[in-house]
Amino acid sequence: MIKAIFLIFEPGAAWDRIAQSRRGLVYVFATYLLPIILLTSAAEGWGLAHWGKWQPRFQMVKSFTDGTIITFETIQVLLLLAMVLGSALILLKVSQTFHGRHTYLQSFTTIAYGLSPMFLAHFLDAAPNVSPWVSWGLGLAVSVWILYQGIPRVLQPDPTHAFGLYLSAIVVIILTSGVVRAMTGLYLLGNVDFHHSWLTHQFPGLFQ
């Protein structure tokens, strides 16, 4: 959590420390990525349990049962983890088109820490009147900014390819995080009804 805040206010120094520490994938996943996702999801779940979520489509605050919240947050955590792992793999493949010899660890580290603002912005989703798209947009904007300083330090691309790789990374995180936000945000806003979906038909108690 502290490192995520440090990345926002002192991105250069924070990225230097991350690059120099050379932590392993399991270490970054277990001590940084998973805890921050669990913490922010728990905060959102607490907000849903106490205040519900405003759904403009119905002009009402939707309340959620404890079972529904636990199911939703569990699915969301898995989607966010898959998003980071998948984005890192895509970024690695893209970096190879720039003739770079990068590793998956470098790509994973870049994405995991680069999306810190997006994870922190997830705290806003605990508020009943904050649209999921607002928190996503704010987090994405800051992530785009700090990745500009993170990619050269962690991936260390050739200077002639650095900006192209940066733009590619931005496209990757916009697409992957946008898909996850659409799947979760539309449900919270009442635009998707999982109670009548194929998934709920197969598992009747999933969203009870």
C-alpha positions in Angstrom: 0.0 0.0 0.0 2.8 2.5 0.9 4.7 1.6 -2.2 1.6 2.2 -4.3 1.2 5.7 -2.8 4.9 6.3 -3.2 4.6 5.4 -6.9 2.0 8.1 -7.4 3.9 11.0 -5.7 7.5 10.0 -6.3 7.3 7.7 -9.3 10.9 8.1 -10.4 12.5 7.2 -7.1 9.9 4.4 -6.5 10.6 2.8 -9.9 14.3 3.0 -9.3 13.9 1.0 -6.1 11.6 -1.5 -7.8 14.1 -2.0 -10.6 17.1 -2.3 -8.3 15.4 -4.7 -5.9 14.8 -7.3 -8.6 12.1 -9.2 -6.6 10.9 -12.5 -7.9 7.4 -13.1 -9.4 6.1 -15.0 -6.4 7.4 -12.3 -4.0 5.7 -9.4 -6.0 2.5 -11.5 -6.4 2.3 -12.6 -2.7 3.5 -9.4 -0.9 2.1 -6.7 -3.2 -0.4 -7.6 -5.9 -2.6 -10.0 -4.0 -2.8 -8.0 -0.8 -3.7 -4.7 -2.5 -6.4 -6.3 -4.6 -7.8 -8.1 -1.6 -7.8 -5.0 0.5 -9.5 -2.8 -2.0 -12.1 -5.5 -2.8 -12.8 -5.9 0.9 -13.3 -2.1 1.1 -15.7 -2.2 -1.8 -17.6 -5.2 -0.3 -17.9 -3.3 3.0 -19.4 -0.3 1.2 -21.9 -2.5 -0.8 -23.0 -4.2 2.5 -23.5 -0.9 4.3 -24.7 1.5 1.6 -25.5 -0.5 -1.5 -24.9 1.0 -4.9 -26.7 3.7 -6.8 -28.2 2.4 -10.1 -29.1 5.3 -12.4 -31.1 3.0 -14.7 -33.6 2.3 -11.9 -33.1 5.6 -10.0 -32.5 3.7 -6.7 -29.8 2.4 -4.4 -29.4 -1.3 -4.8 -28.8 -3.4 -1.7 -26.8 -6.6 -1.9 -26.9 -9.7 0.3 -23.8 -10.9 2.0 -23.7 -14.0 -0.1 -23.9 -12.0 -3.3 -21.2 -9.6 -2.2 -18.8 -12.4 -1.3 -19.4 -14.1 -4.7 -19.0 -10.9 -6.6 -15.8 -9.8 -4.8 -14.3 -13.3 -5.2 -15.0 -13.3 -9.0 -13.7 -9.7 -9.2 -10.4 -10.6 -7.4 -9.9 -13.5 -9.8 -10.6 -11.3 -12.8 -8.1 -8.6 -11.6 -5.4 -11.2 -11.0 -6.0 -12.7 -14.4 -6.0 -9.2 -15.9 -2.5 -8.5 -14.5 -1.1 -11.9 -15.5 -2.6 -11.7 -19.0 -1.5 -8.1 -19.5 2.0 -9.0 -18.6 2.1 -11.8 -21.1 0.7 -9.6 -23.8 3.2 -6.9 -23.0 6.1 -9.4 -23.2 4.9 -10.6 -26.6 4.6 -7.0 -27.8 8.1 -6.1 -26.5 9.6 -9.0 -28.5 8.4 -7.3 -31.7 10.7 -4.4 -30.8 13.6 -6.9 -30.7 13.9 -6.7 -27.0 15.1 -9.6 -24.8 12.8 -9.0 -21.9 11.5 -11.6 -19.4 8.0 -12.3 -18.1 9.2 -11.1 -14.7 10.0 -7.7 -16.1 6.6 -7.4 -17.8 4.8 -8.7 -14.7 6.6 -6.3 -12.4 5.8 -3.4 -14.8 2.1 -4.1 -15.0 1.6 -5.1 -11.3 3.2 -1.9 -10.0 2.1 0.3 -12.9 -1.6 -0.4 -12.2 -1.2 0.7 -8.5 -3.3 3.8 -9.0 -6.1 1.8 -10.5 -6.1 -0.5 -7.6 -6.1 2.4 -5.1 -8.9 4.1 -7.0 -10.9 1.0 -6.4 -11.4 2.3 -2.8 -13.8 4.9 -4.3 -16.1 2.1 -5.3 -17.0 1.7 -1.7 -19.0 4.9 -2.0 -22.6 4.3 -3.1 -22.8 7.3 -5.5 -19.4 6.8 -7.3 -19.8 5.2 -10.7 -17.4 2.3 -11.4 -16.4 4.1 -14.6 -15.2 7.1 -12.6 -12.8 5.1 -10.4 -11.6 3.2 -13.4 -11.0 6.4 -15.4 -9.1 8.1 -12.6 -7.0 5.1 -11.9 -6.2 4.5 -15.5 -5.2 8.2 -16.1 -2.6 8.1 -13.2 -1.4 4.6 -14.3 -0.7 5.9 -17.8 1.3 8.7 -16.2 3.5 6.6 -13.9 4.1 3.9 -16.6 5.8 6.5 -18.6 8.6 6.5 -16.0 8.4 2.8 -15.1 8.8 1.2 -18.5 12.3 2.6 -19.2 13.5 1.6 -15.7 12.1 -1.9 -15.5 11.9 -3.1 -19.1 14.9 -1.1 -20.2 14.0 -1.0 -23.9 16.2 0.4 -26.6 15.8 4.2 -26.5 14.5 4.2 -30.1 11.8 1.8 -29.2 10.9 3.1 -25.7 8.0 5.3 -26.7 6.5 2.7 -29.0 6.6 0.1 -26.3 5.1 2.6 -23.8 2.2 3.3 -26.2 1.7 -0.4 -26.7 1.6 -1.0 -22.9 -1.1 1.7 -22.6 -3.2 0.1 -25.3 -2.9 -3.3 -23.5 -3.9 -2.0 -20.0 -6.8 0.0 -21.5 -8.2 -3.0 -23.3 -7.7 -5.6 -20.5 -8.8 -3.4 -17.6 -11.7 -2.0 -19.6 -13.0 -5.5 -20.2 -12.8 -6.4 -16.5 -14.4 -3.0 -15.5 -17.2 -3.6 -18.0 -17.9 -7.1 -16.6 -18.0 -5.9 -12.9 -19.2 -2.3 -13.4 -22.2 -3.1 -15.5 -23.4 -5.6 -12.9 -23.1 -3.1 -10.1 -25.0 -0.5 -12.1 -27.8 -2.9 -12.8 -27.1 -3.3 -16.6 -26.3 -7.0 -16.3 -28.6 -9.4 -14.4 -26.6 -12.5 -13.4 -29.6 -13.9 -11.6 -31.0 -14.9 -15.0 -27.7 -15.8 -16.6 -26.5 -19.2 -17.8 -23.9 -19.2 -15.0 -26.6 -18.8 -12.3 -28.7 -21.5 -14.0 -25.8 -23.9 -13.7 -25.1 -22.8 -10.1 -28.4 -21.7 -8.6 -26.9 -20.5 -5.3 -24.2 -18.4 -6.8 -25.8 -14.9 -6.6 -28.3 -15.5 -3.9 
